[in-house]
Amino acid sequence: MYAEERQRSIAELITSCGRVSVADLSTSYGVTTETVRRDLAVLDRLGVVRRVHGGAVPASALTVTEPGVGEREYIRAEQKDAIAAAALDYLPPSGGSAVLDAGTTTGRLAALLGGDRELTVITNSVPIAARLALFGGVNLRMLGGRVRGTTQAAVGEEALTALAWLRVDVAFIGTNALSVGHGLSTPDSDEAAVKRAMVRSANHVVVLADSSKIGREHLVSFARVDNIDVLVTDSDIDETDHKSLTDNGIEVVIA
């Protein structure tokens, strides 16, 4: 079977069955999982299917609406807790500085920052700022700008101008999606601009992303994979994705 025929057949199968796994497609068509992933990537770019962790679903099955903070807070909560705990190892020493991006996993990291360590922390997240304001050891700086209701994050020129003048030890960045080809990406261009500025402001970039984000792509890319020093994720990451990221020089930490 030619690749085009196989891809057409895969698309028809996903349309009729809903979610289908990479492993099942590999067995059904007698090809490697790497070949299946390439087929799904082609179909995803064509808008026929959408890749999800471990397989694909019909394009119509996924909403283009960006989920809000409240909705995302309880999705893969156990994995996010573990990722946040593992990310503590990448905090700068006492007296250092860090940027905390808006997000539910970075929010969990913020909750763990209480203690004796003196840190300057910059964030654009209203919930994270409210939490950090209670910690005596944290010198908190809140970025200004328009606050997006969906993510409760400040965006716009005010935030970008402030970040342009900053140099921090480490940036802890969240993302909606991560792939080798498209890098880190998110649905909103204003949010992407602030994330991009955060990455540029840091000497060391640590991405906190559960495995459901890996291998996916959203509309706006805000950083290439070679901008990332460390990815902290969970043990459900696909082995092929893990190897591809490490081959690109990223330290992948499994929480």
Residue frames relative to the residue before (quaternion, step in Angstrom):
aa qw qx qy qz dx dy dz
M 1.0000 0.0000 0.0000 0.0000 0.00 0.00 0.00
Y 0.4155 -0.7010 0.5234 0.2488 3.57 -0.88 0.98
A 0.6658 -0.5248 0.3516 0.3970 3.56 -1.22 0.55
E 0.6566 0.5215 -0.3185 0.4421 3.59 0.92 -0.89
E 0.6487 0.5062 -0.3150 0.4731 3.59 1.02 -0.81
R 0.6573 0.5079 -0.3120 0.4611 3.56 0.93 -0.87
Q 0.6563 0.5085 -0.3156 0.4595 3.58 0.93 -0.85
R 0.6364 0.5153 -0.3324 0.4681 3.59 0.99 -0.77
S 0.6598 0.5060 -0.3005 0.4673 3.56 0.98 -0.87
I 0.6350 0.5245 -0.3247 0.4650 3.59 1.00 -0.82
A 0.6450 0.5264 -0.3172 0.4541 3.57 0.94 -0.89
E 0.6579 0.5016 -0.3082 0.4697 3.59 0.95 -0.86
L 0.6473 0.5257 -0.3178 0.4512 3.58 1.00 -0.84
I 0.6736 0.4888 -0.2977 0.4676 3.59 0.90 -0.90
T 0.6300 0.5430 -0.3296 0.4468 3.57 1.02 -0.80
S 0.7330 0.4288 -0.2365 0.4723 3.57 0.96 -0.87
C 0.7704 0.3864 -0.1874 0.4712 3.59 1.02 -0.80
G 0.4587 -0.6398 0.4845 0.3815 3.57 1.15 -0.49
R 0.8265 -0.1528 0.1241 0.5274 3.59 -0.97 -0.78
V 0.0119 -0.7700 0.6373 -0.0272 3.55 -1.00 0.96
S 0.3937 -0.7430 0.4954 0.2179 3.56 -0.94 0.90
V 0.6222 -0.5315 0.4281 0.3834 3.55 -1.28 0.48
A 0.6538 0.5317 -0.3182 0.4343 3.58 0.91 -0.92
D 0.6676 0.4966 -0.3044 0.4636 3.60 0.92 -0.88
L 0.6532 0.5047 -0.3166 0.4672 3.58 0.99 -0.82
S 0.6185 0.5497 -0.3367 0.4493 3.57 1.04 -0.79
T 0.6773 0.4812 -0.2814 0.4802 3.57 0.97 -0.90
S 0.6757 0.5252 -0.2985 0.4224 3.58 0.88 -0.96
Y 0.7884 0.3206 -0.1534 0.5021 3.57 0.96 -0.89
G 0.4396 -0.7364 0.4374 0.2706 3.58 1.25 0.08
V 0.5593 0.5614 -0.4096 0.4520 3.57 1.03 0.79
T 0.6282 -0.5467 0.3875 0.3954 3.57 -1.25 0.28
T 0.6219 -0.5353 0.4097 0.3986 3.55 -1.26 0.37
E 0.5990 0.5589 -0.3644 0.4427 3.60 1.11 -0.61
T 0.6366 0.5164 -0.3216 0.4740 3.60 1.04 -0.78
V 0.6333 0.5271 -0.3246 0.4644 3.58 0.98 -0.83
R 0.6610 0.5060 -0.3171 0.4545 3.59 0.89 -0.88
R 0.6334 0.5118 -0.3356 0.4735 3.59 1.03 -0.71
D 0.6337 0.5238 -0.3264 0.4663 3.58 1.00 -0.81
L 0.6763 0.4889 -0.2956 0.4649 3.57 0.90 -0.91
A 0.6150 0.5429 -0.3484 0.4535 3.58 1.07 -0.70
V 0.6338 0.5184 -0.3209 0.4760 3.59 1.04 -0.80
L 0.6927 0.4774 -0.2757 0.4650 3.58 0.84 -0.96
D 0.6086 0.5420 -0.3447 0.4658 3.58 1.11 -0.66
R 0.6669 0.5018 -0.3027 0.4602 3.59 0.90 -0.93
L 0.6704 0.4871 -0.2895 0.4791 3.57 1.13 -0.66
G 0.4786 -0.6950 0.4185 0.3359 3.57 1.28 -0.20
V 0.4466 0.7048 -0.4419 0.3295 3.57 1.27 0.28
V 0.7808 0.0591 -0.0143 0.6219 3.57 1.03 -0.85
R 0.2813 -0.7098 0.6016 0.2348 3.54 -1.34 0.07
R 0.3967 -0.7114 0.5280 0.2406 3.55 -0.84 0.98
V 0.0221 -0.7510 0.6599 0.0083 3.52 -1.09 0.83
H 0.7188 -0.4410 0.2956 0.4489 3.55 -1.27 0.22
G 0.8533 0.1411 -0.1308 0.4846 3.56 -0.73 1.12
G 0.8283 -0.0164 0.0150 0.5598 3.61 1.19 -0.01
A 0.4483 -0.6623 0.5155 0.3075 3.55 -1.03 -0.84
V 0.1900 -0.7426 0.6306 0.1216 3.55 -1.33 0.43
P 0.6333 -0.4976 0.3947 0.4421 3.60 -1.20 0.24
A 0.5978 -0.5898 0.4008 0.3663 3.57 -1.03 0.74
S 0.6584 0.5338 -0.3048 0.4344 3.58 1.03 -0.76
A 0.6012 0.6002 -0.3543 0.3909 3.59 1.23 -0.35
L 0.7152 0.4171 -0.2425 0.5057 3.57 1.22 -0.37
T 0.3741 -0.7221 0.5393 0.2184 3.54 -0.94 0.91
V 0.4132 -0.6909 0.5271 0.2722 3.57 -1.12 0.55
T 0.4938 0.6566 -0.4290 0.3756 3.57 1.29 -0.03
E 0.3883 -0.7203 0.5278 0.2278 3.56 -0.83 1.00
P 0.3992 -0.7277 0.4926 0.2617 3.63 -0.66 1.01
G 0.4705 -0.6903 0.4809 0.2663 3.55 -1.09 0.72
V 0.7193 -0.4449 0.3153 0.4303 3.54 -1.35 0.22
G 0.6582 0.5273 -0.3181 0.4331 3.59 0.88 -0.89
E 0.6639 0.5002 -0.2957 0.4707 3.57 1.01 -0.82
R 0.7169 0.4634 -0.2528 0.4554 3.58 0.96 -0.88
E 0.5138 0.6931 -0.4050 0.3027 3.58 1.16 -0.54
Y 0.7885 0.3334 -0.1587 0.4919 3.59 0.95 -0.85
I 0.4997 0.6240 -0.4383 0.4108 3.59 1.28 0.17
R 0.8399 -0.0509 -0.0143 0.5402 3.60 -0.74 1.11
A 0.1117 0.8534 -0.5003 0.0945 3.55 1.06 0.83
E 0.6433 0.5327 -0.3356 0.4356 3.60 0.92 -0.83
Q 0.6646 0.4947 -0.3030 0.4709 3.57 0.95 -0.88
K 0.6469 0.5237 -0.3187 0.4535 3.59 0.99 -0.81
D 0.6198 0.5378 -0.3378 0.4610 3.59 1.03 -0.75
A 0.6756 0.4913 -0.2913 0.4663 3.57 0.93 -0.91
I 0.6359 0.5309 -0.3245 0.4566 3.57 1.00 -0.82
A 0.6544 0.5140 -0.3125 0.4582 3.58 0.91 -0.90
A 0.6556 0.5122 -0.3150 0.4568 3.59 0.94 -0.86
A 0.6672 0.4937 -0.3014 0.4694 3.59 0.98 -0.83
A 0.6311 0.5597 -0.3290 0.4245 3.59 1.08 -0.70
L 0.5061 0.6597 -0.4193 0.3644 3.61 1.18 -0.39
D 0.6045 0.5839 -0.3534 0.4109 3.58 1.12 -0.64
Y 0.7128 0.4539 -0.2494 0.4730 3.59 1.21 -0.42
L 0.3833 0.7021 -0.5005 0.3313 3.57 1.23 0.31
P 0.5015 -0.6303 0.4841 0.3420 3.61 -1.06 0.59
P 0.6145 -0.5395 0.4019 0.4120 3.61 -1.18 0.30
S 0.7106 -0.4374 0.3252 0.4450 3.55 -1.28 0.30
G 0.7472 0.3224 -0.2863 0.5057 3.54 -0.88 1.04
G 0.5735 0.6156 -0.3610 0.4024 3.57 1.31 -0.16
S 0.3797 -0.7203 0.5421 0.2074 3.55 -1.37 0.00
A 0.0318 -0.7986 0.6008 -0.0163 3.54 -1.14 0.69
V 0.2812 -0.6909 0.6354 0.1995 3.52 -1.31 0.54
L 0.1215 -0.7650 0.6283 0.0727 3.56 -1.00 0.87
D 0.3349 -0.7454 0.5533 0.1615 3.54 -0.59 1.21
A 0.5692 -0.5651 0.4642 0.3757 3.57 -1.24 0.41
G 0.4355 0.6870 -0.5133 0.2735 3.56 -1.12 0.68
T 0.5925 -0.6029 0.4037 0.3500 3.55 -1.22 0.42
T 0.6594 0.4784 -0.3231 0.4816 3.61 1.07 -0.57
T 0.6442 0.4825 -0.3212 0.4990 3.59 0.99 -0.75
G 0.5908 0.5634 -0.3589 0.4524 3.59 1.15 -0.56
R 0.6407 0.5056 -0.3205 0.4808 3.57 1.05 -0.71
L 0.6143 0.5247 -0.3480 0.4755 3.58 1.06 -0.68
A 0.6273 0.5461 -0.3349 0.4429 3.60 0.95 -0.85
A 0.6547 0.5356 -0.3118 0.4327 3.57 0.99 -0.82
L 0.6919 0.4777 -0.2678 0.4704 3.58 1.23 -0.45
L 0.5359 0.6864 -0.3720 0.3214 3.58 1.28 -0.09
G 0.4612 0.6742 -0.4618 0.3455 3.61 1.19 -0.04
G 0.4609 0.6622 -0.4932 0.3251 3.58 -1.04 0.72
D 0.7439 -0.4385 0.2997 0.4055 3.51 -1.32 -0.32
R 0.5609 0.6350 -0.3960 0.3540 3.59 1.16 -0.41
E 0.2862 -0.7460 0.5793 0.1610 3.57 -0.87 1.00
L 0.0802 0.8075 -0.5751 0.1039 3.56 -0.64 1.14
T 0.2740 -0.6792 0.6431 0.2234 3.51 -1.27 0.54
V 0.0399 -0.8131 0.5800 -0.0310 3.57 -0.64 1.13
I 0.1355 -0.7670 0.6254 0.0485 3.54 -0.92 1.04
T 0.0904 0.8001 -0.5888 0.0709 3.58 -0.90 0.87
N 0.3163 -0.7199 0.5804 0.2117 3.53 -1.30 0.42
S 0.5590 0.6241 -0.3670 0.4042 3.57 1.33 0.10
V 0.4289 -0.7043 0.5063 0.2524 3.57 -0.75 1.04
P 0.6836 0.4669 -0.3227 0.4588 3.68 0.77 -0.82
I 0.6533 0.5051 -0.3252 0.4609 3.60 0.96 -0.79
A 0.6418 0.5195 -0.3241 0.4617 3.59 0.96 -0.84
A 0.6496 0.5193 -0.3216 0.4527 3.59 0.94 -0.85
R 0.6648 0.4942 -0.3014 0.4722 3.57 1.04 -0.76
L 0.7000 0.4817 -0.2750 0.4498 3.59 0.86 -0.96
A 0.5654 0.6149 -0.3831 0.3942 3.59 1.15 -0.54
L 0.6446 0.5311 -0.3134 0.4519 3.59 1.23 -0.41
F 0.6526 0.5307 -0.3090 0.4438 3.61 1.24 -0.33
G 0.4139 -0.7560 0.4573 0.2191 3.55 -0.57 1.18
G 0.6868 0.5047 -0.2906 0.4349 3.61 1.06 -0.64
V 0.6468 0.5318 -0.3084 0.4515 3.57 1.27 -0.22
N 0.2239 -0.7202 0.6446 0.1249 3.54 -0.92 1.02
L 0.1192 -0.8612 0.4940 0.0120 3.55 0.00 1.35
R 0.0290 -0.7572 0.6523 0.0167 3.53 -1.07 0.89
M 0.1924 -0.7936 0.5730 0.0695 3.55 -0.70 1.14
L 0.3723 -0.7182 0.5450 0.2202 3.56 -0.82 1.01
G 0.3601 -0.7444 0.5240 0.2042 3.56 -1.00 0.81
G 0.3795 0.7233 -0.5353 0.2153 3.53 -1.35 -0.04
R 0.6857 -0.4313 0.3695 0.4553 3.52 -1.33 -0.18
V 0.2854 -0.7650 0.5539 0.1629 3.58 -0.87 0.93
R 0.3208 -0.7360 0.5686 0.1789 3.56 -0.74 1.09
G 0.4574 -0.7063 0.4716 0.2638 3.56 -0.77 1.02
T 0.6269 0.5777 -0.3399 0.3972 3.57 1.01 -0.82
T 0.8128 0.2268 -0.0930 0.5284 3.57 0.87 -0.97
Q 0.3200 -0.7594 0.4925 0.2799 3.60 1.31 -0.25
A 0.4849 0.6461 -0.4223 0.4112 3.54 1.08 0.88
A 0.4320 -0.6797 0.5298 0.2658 3.57 -1.07 0.78
V 0.0056 0.7875 -0.6145 0.0458 3.56 -0.91 0.98
G 0.5814 0.6127 -0.4215 0.3299 3.56 -1.29 0.12
E 0.7864 -0.3882 0.2308 0.4214 3.53 -1.38 0.09
E 0.6231 0.5570 -0.3559 0.4181 3.59 0.96 -0.76
A 0.6742 0.4745 -0.2869 0.4879 3.57 0.94 -0.88
L 0.6627 0.5157 -0.3099 0.4460 3.58 0.93 -0.87
T 0.6444 0.5242 -0.3209 0.4550 3.59 0.98 -0.81
A 0.6529 0.5111 -0.3130 0.4631 3.57 0.95 -0.86
L 0.6808 0.4945 -0.2949 0.4527 3.60 0.90 -0.88
A 0.5980 0.5956 -0.3587 0.3987 3.59 1.08 -0.68
W 0.7154 0.4409 -0.2379 0.4869 3.57 1.17 -0.59
L 0.6422 0.5639 -0.3084 0.4178 3.59 1.27 -0.15
R 0.0312 -0.7356 0.6738 0.0623 3.52 -1.32 0.51
V 0.0429 -0.8193 0.5710 -0.0299 3.56 -0.52 1.23
D 0.6297 -0.5509 0.3936 0.3809 3.53 -1.26 0.40
V 0.8139 -0.0418 0.0859 0.5731 3.57 0.85 -0.97
A 0.1838 -0.7424 0.6327 0.1214 3.53 -1.19 0.69
F 0.1923 -0.7459 0.6296 0.1012 3.54 -0.93 1.00
I 0.0652 -0.8507 0.5190 -0.0519 3.54 -0.29 1.33
G 0.2320 -0.7341 0.6205 0.1493 3.54 -1.10 0.80
T 0.0711 -0.7981 0.5969 0.0413 3.56 -1.21 0.37
N 0.4654 -0.6608 0.5105 0.2935 3.55 -1.21 0.51
A 0.8027 0.0160 0.0323 0.5952 3.56 1.18 -0.58
L 0.0494 -0.7862 0.6158 0.0142 3.55 -1.23 0.55
S 0.1477 0.7568 -0.6264 0.1141 3.54 -0.82 1.06
V 0.6089 -0.5616 0.4064 0.3857 3.55 -1.18 0.50
G 0.7073 0.4896 -0.2746 0.4297 3.58 0.91 -0.84
H 0.7915 0.2981 -0.1289 0.5177 3.58 0.94 -0.93
G 0.4356 -0.7161 0.4461 0.3138 3.58 1.26 -0.14
L 0.7154 -0.3381 0.3238 0.5187 3.55 -1.10 -0.81
S 0.0469 0.8284 -0.5543 0.0653 3.58 -0.83 0.91
T 0.1219 -0.7738 0.6215 0.0120 3.52 -1.32 0.57
P 0.5894 -0.6256 0.3671 0.3557 3.65 -1.05 0.52
D 0.7617 0.4054 -0.1914 0.4678 3.61 1.04 -0.76
S 0.4578 -0.7189 0.4546 0.2587 3.60 -0.77 1.04
D 0.6381 0.5186 -0.3370 0.4585 3.62 1.01 -0.71
E 0.6423 0.5066 -0.3126 0.4829 3.56 1.01 -0.83
A 0.6403 0.5367 -0.3180 0.4482 3.57 0.99 -0.87
A 0.6391 0.5418 -0.3324 0.4331 3.59 0.96 -0.82
V 0.6681 0.4806 -0.3028 0.4805 3.60 0.96 -0.82
K 0.6340 0.5186 -0.3323 0.4676 3.59 0.95 -0.81
R 0.6351 0.5315 -0.3243 0.4571 3.59 0.97 -0.86
A 0.6666 0.4943 -0.2958 0.4730 3.58 0.97 -0.87
M 0.6163 0.5379 -0.3446 0.4605 3.60 1.06 -0.68
V 0.6408 0.5196 -0.3201 0.4658 3.57 0.95 -0.88
R 0.6827 0.4927 -0.2874 0.4568 3.59 0.91 -0.91
S 0.6619 0.5412 -0.3076 0.4175 3.59 1.10 -0.63
A 0.7132 0.5063 -0.2337 0.4248 3.58 1.19 -0.48
N 0.4587 -0.6531 0.5344 0.2785 3.53 -1.22 0.62
H 0.7836 0.1305 -0.0379 0.6062 3.57 1.17 -0.63
V 0.1487 -0.8116 0.5632 0.0449 3.59 -0.78 1.04
V 0.0545 -0.7854 0.6161 -0.0238 3.55 -0.72 1.18
V 0.1797 -0.7921 0.5790 0.0709 3.58 -0.65 1.15
L 0.1669 -0.7619 0.6207 0.0800 3.55 -0.93 0.98
A 0.2461 0.7752 -0.5389 0.2191 3.58 -0.39 1.20
D 0.3610 -0.7154 0.5453 0.2460 3.57 -0.77 0.96
S 0.6968 -0.5446 0.2917 0.3645 3.55 -1.20 0.62
S 0.5592 0.6063 -0.4043 0.3953 3.63 1.14 -0.37
K 0.6393 0.5335 -0.3214 0.4509 3.60 1.23 -0.40
I 0.6154 0.5991 -0.3357 0.3869 3.58 1.18 -0.61
G 0.7920 0.2663 -0.2269 0.5003 3.55 -0.91 0.98
R 0.6255 0.5158 -0.3368 0.4788 3.57 1.28 0.07
E 0.1846 -0.7750 0.5955 0.1031 3.56 -1.27 0.38
H 0.1481 -0.7676 0.6167 0.0922 3.55 -1.10 0.80
L 0.7890 -0.4063 0.2036 0.4135 3.52 -1.32 0.22
V 0.8303 0.1986 -0.0582 0.5175 3.59 0.69 -1.09
S 0.2596 -0.7521 0.5890 0.1414 3.55 -0.74 1.10
F 0.1166 -0.8173 0.5606 0.0644 3.58 -0.93 0.85
A 0.7952 0.0634 -0.0764 0.5982 3.61 1.23 -0.02
R 0.4189 -0.6685 0.5536 0.2666 3.54 -1.16 0.67
V 0.6266 -0.5412 0.3848 0.4078 3.57 -1.20 0.36
D 0.6544 0.5068 -0.3433 0.4438 3.62 1.05 -0.51
N 0.5507 0.5654 -0.4084 0.4585 3.58 1.29 0.19
I 0.6402 0.5389 -0.3043 0.4551 3.57 1.30 -0.33
D 0.2625 -0.7485 0.5868 0.1627 3.56 -1.00 0.83
V 0.8124 0.0485 0.0352 0.5800 3.57 0.89 -0.98
L 0.1071 -0.7346 0.6637 0.0917 3.55 -1.16 0.71
V 0.1167 -0.7613 0.6348 0.0623 3.57 -0.81 1.04
T 0.1110 0.7974 -0.5761 0.1410 3.57 -0.57 1.17
D 0.5548 -0.6148 0.4418 0.3450 3.59 -1.26 -0.21
S 0.7107 -0.5191 0.3039 0.3649 3.52 -1.32 0.33
D 0.5748 0.5944 -0.3877 0.4074 3.61 1.21 -0.09
I 0.3943 0.7202 -0.4905 0.2921 3.61 1.21 0.04
D 0.5044 -0.6541 0.4786 0.2977 3.56 -0.97 0.89
E 0.5558 -0.6407 0.4155 0.3285 3.59 -0.95 0.87
T 0.6397 0.5213 -0.3297 0.4587 3.58 1.00 -0.75
D 0.6487 0.5022 -0.3142 0.4777 3.58 0.97 -0.83
H 0.6216 0.5483 -0.3340 0.4488 3.57 0.99 -0.85
K 0.6909 0.4757 -0.2805 0.4665 3.58 0.83 -0.98
S 0.6431 0.5324 -0.3256 0.4438 3.57 0.95 -0.87
L 0.6771 0.4870 -0.2951 0.4661 3.59 0.95 -0.84
T 0.6678 0.4786 -0.3115 0.4775 3.59 0.93 -0.83
D 0.6136 0.5447 -0.3441 0.4566 3.58 1.08 -0.66
N 0.6917 0.4422 -0.2653 0.5056 3.57 1.22 -0.48
G 0.6529 -0.5854 0.2927 0.3812 3.56 1.22 0.51
I 0.5212 0.6295 -0.4224 0.3920 3.61 1.22 0.22
E 0.3537 -0.6868 0.5928 0.2277 3.55 -1.03 0.84
V 0.1318 -0.8012 0.5822 0.0420 3.58 -0.50 1.21
V 0.1112 -0.7958 0.5950 0.0167 3.55 -0.62 1.20
I 0.2229 -0.7742 0.5821 0.1106 3.57 -0.77 1.06
A 0.2754 -0.7891 0.5318 0.1368 3.56 -0.54 1.18
